[in-house]
């Protein structure tokens, strides 16, 4: 089963940094995917969160460690 972790970050810069740190810190073989997530009803690009999607095919990543990483950038790990 392929587990997918979704980290929510406040802006693109934070998302890019978290994605790179996730690769370095957890030894990921696949780059996390970055996705812009506009807030409901908002058209302004400034009102967007960014998602860092981390694939975990072997279910070896610790959720609390991912949440801690996101928290370093004012983000969080989305509950499954």
NUPA-996336 format. One line per 10 residues: number of its first residue (from 1); their letters; for each residue z negated, x, y of N, C-alpha, C. Coordinates in steps of 0.05 Angstrom, whole numbers, plus 5000, padded with zeros to 4 digits. Layout:
NUM> a> Z,X,Y,Z,X,Y,Z,X,Y  ...
//
This chain:
1> xxxxxxxxxx> 5000,5017,4976,5000,5000,5000,5000,5018,5025  5016,5011,5044,5018,5027,5069,5001,5014,5090  4980,5028,5098,4962,5018,5119,4974,5027,5146  4973,5010,5166,4982,5016,5192,4959,5012,5212  4952,5034,5226,4931,5033,5246,4943,5030,5273  4932,5012,5290,4942,5007,5317,4921,5015,5337  4927,5035,5353,4908,5043,5374,4919,5032,5400  4902,5020,5416,4910,5008,5442,4901,5026,5464  4920,5034,5482,4913,5052,5504,4922,5040,5530  4909,5048,5552,4914,5036,5578,4940,5043,5591
11> xxxxxxxxxx> 4953,5065,5584,4978,5073,5597,4994,5092,5579  5018,5097,5587,5036,5113,5571,5026,5142,5567  5016,5154,5589,5007,5181,5587,4985,5184,5567  4966,5165,5567,4944,5166,5548,4955,5162,5520  4974,5144,5516,4985,5139,5490,4999,5164,5479  5014,5178,5496,5028,5202,5488,5008,5224,5480  4987,5227,5495,4967,5247,5489,4953,5241,5462  4946,5215,5459,4932,5207,5434,4951,5211,5410  4976,5204,5413,4995,5208,5391,4996,5237,5383  4998,5255,5402,4999,5284,5396,4973,5294,5384
21> xxxxxxxxxx> 4950,5285,5395,4925,5293,5384,4921,5283,5355  4931,5259,5350,4928,5248,5323,4944,5265,5303  4967,5274,5311,4983,5292,5293,4967,5317,5288  4957,5329,5309,4943,5355,5307,4916,5352,5292  4901,5332,5299,4874,5328,5289,4874,5319,5260  4892,5302,5253,4892,5290,5226,4914,5300,5208  4930,5319,5217,4951,5331,5201,4972,5311,5192  4980,5293,5210,4999,5272,5203,5027,5285,5198  5041,5275,5179,5067,5285,5173,5089,5269,5188  5081,5246,5197,5100,5228,5212,5089,5223,5240
31> xxxxxxxxxx> 5106,5226,5260,5098,5221,5288,5090,5192,5291  5068,5186,5305,5061,5159,5310,5082,5146,5329  5085,5120,5326,5104,5105,5342,5090,5095,5367  5103,5097,5391,5092,5087,5416,5107,5061,5423  5092,5041,5430,5103,5015,5437,5090,5004,5462  5105,4996,5481,5095,4983,5505,5088,4954,5499  5064,4946,5506,5054,4919,5500,5047,4905,5526  5066,4890,5538,5061,4876,5563,5039,4855,5559  5021,4853,5578,5001,4832,5576,5013,4805,5580  5003,4785,5567,5014,4758,5569,5016,4748,5598
41> xxxxxxxxxx> 5039,4739,5606,5043,4728,5632,5046,4748,5654  5048,4773,5648,5050,4794,5668,5078,4807,5667  5091,4808,5689,5118,4820,5691,5116,4849,5701  5095,4855,5715,5092,4881,5728,5088,4903,5706  5104,4924,5708,5102,4946,5688,5075,4959,5688  5061,4957,5711,5034,4969,5712,5014,4954,5694  5020,4929,5689,5002,4912,5672,5010,4913,5643  5011,4937,5633,5019,4939,5605,5000,4958,5590  4995,4952,5566,4980,4970,5549,5001,4984,5531  4993,5006,5520,5011,5021,5502,4997,5022,5475
51> xxxxxxxxxx> 5013,5018,5454,5003,5019,5427,5013,5045,5414  4995,5057,5399,5002,5080,5383,4998,5071,5354  5021,5070,5340,5021,5060,5313,5022,5084,5293  5001,5086,5277,4998,5108,5259,5000,5097,5230  5021,5107,5216,5025,5099,5188,5006,5116,5171  4994,5102,5151,4975,5116,5134,4981,5108,5105  5003,5118,5094,5012,5109,5067,4992,5116,5045  4976,5137,5049,4957,5145,5028,4929,5135,5034  4926,5120,5055,4900,5108,5063,4878,5130,5064  4884,5152,5078,4865,5174,5079,4852,5177,5106
61> xxxxxxxxxx> 4862,5162,5126,4851,5164,5153,4826,5147,5157  4806,5158,5170,4781,5145,5175,4783,5128,5201  4779,5102,5198,4781,5084,5221,4763,5092,5245  4739,5100,5239,4720,5106,5260,4730,5132,5275  4742,5150,5261,4752,5174,5275,4776,5167,5293  4793,5149,5284,4815,5140,5300,4805,5125,5325  4784,5108,5321,4773,5094,5343,4760,5113,5363  4747,5133,5353,4735,5154,5371,4756,5168,5387  4778,5175,5375,4800,5188,5389,4811,5170,5411  4816,5145,5405,4825,5126,5425,4805,5123,5448
71> xxxxxxxxxx> 4780,5122,5441,4758,5118,5461,4757,5141,5481  4765,5165,5472,4767,5188,5490,4786,5183,5513  4804,5164,5510,4825,5158,5530,4822,5129,5539  4798,5118,5538,4792,5090,5546,4808,5070,5530  4812,5075,5505,4826,5057,5487,4809,5049,5464  4820,5037,5444,4806,5028,5420,4825,5024,5397  4814,5023,5373,4829,5018,5349,4828,4987,5345  4852,4976,5343,4854,4947,5339,4844,4940,5310  4828,4920,5308,4818,4911,5282,4842,4900,5266  4842,4905,5239,4864,4896,5223,4866,4865,5221
//
